[in-house]
Amino acid sequence: MTDTAGPGQSSVQEANKALARRWFDEGWSRGELAVADLLFAPDFLLGGEQVGPEGPKRSVRSRRAAFAGLTVDVGLQVAEGPWVASWYTTRGTHVGEFAGVAPTGRVISSEGIQLWRVENGLVVEDRNVFDVRRVLAQLLAPAGNTSGPA
């Protein structure tokens, strides 16, 4: 396959990947929400809804309240044009209500894929698919069986 990226396109795509990794590390894993103001456009769209940087901050706050020690590790990343896709794995201990489930103290892990559109160094759009079913299976499994679905 021939690389059709123009001069500088590869460096833009690498910068877009780094932007996503920074949010996963600083925002999700460390809870440093102020970084959202540096990464997300004022008119940022989350699932088609205009939420600005406050939308990602709300998401992180609610998940970190439900899961202590929450970490997000980035696996594969692919970038093309203004788009960057990241496959990620989350881990945390269930200490607060999540999806109507009272705290269980269980350690969970799950995966997701995030697709971002980046313009002028800021994230302008997010499409995200996260395996909530896997999380719920781990939280609701009988004692001693928290591996979730295969």
RAQUI-V685211 format. One record per backbone hydrogen bond with DSSP energy under -0.5 kcal/mol. NH is the residue of the N-H (numbers start at 1). CO is the residue of the C=O. If there is no record, write none. Layout:
# RAQUI-V685211
NH/CO
NH/CO
This chain:
# RAQUI-V685211
4/2
9/6
10/6
12/8
13/9
14/10
15/11
16/12
17/13
18/14
19/15
20/16
21/17
22/18
23/19
24/20
25/21
26/22
27/22
27/23
28/23
29/24
30/25
31/27
32/26
33/31
35/32
36/33
37/34
38/35
39/35
40/36
41/123
44/41
45/124
46/49
47/45
47/126
49/46
51/44
51/49
52/44
54/51
55/51
55/52
56/52
57/53
58/54
59/55
60/56
61/57
62/58
63/59
64/60
65/61
66/62
67/63
68/93
70/67
71/91
73/89
75/87
78/85
80/83
83/80
84/116
85/78
86/114
87/76
88/86
88/112
89/73
90/110
91/71
92/108
93/68
94/92
94/106
95/66
95/93
96/66
98/101
101/98
102/100
105/94
108/92
108/106
110/90
112/88
113/129
114/86
115/127
116/84
116/114
117/125
118/82
119/122
122/119
123/39
124/117
125/117
126/45
127/115
129/113
131/111
132/130
135/131
136/132
137/133
138/134
139/135
140/136
141/137
145/142
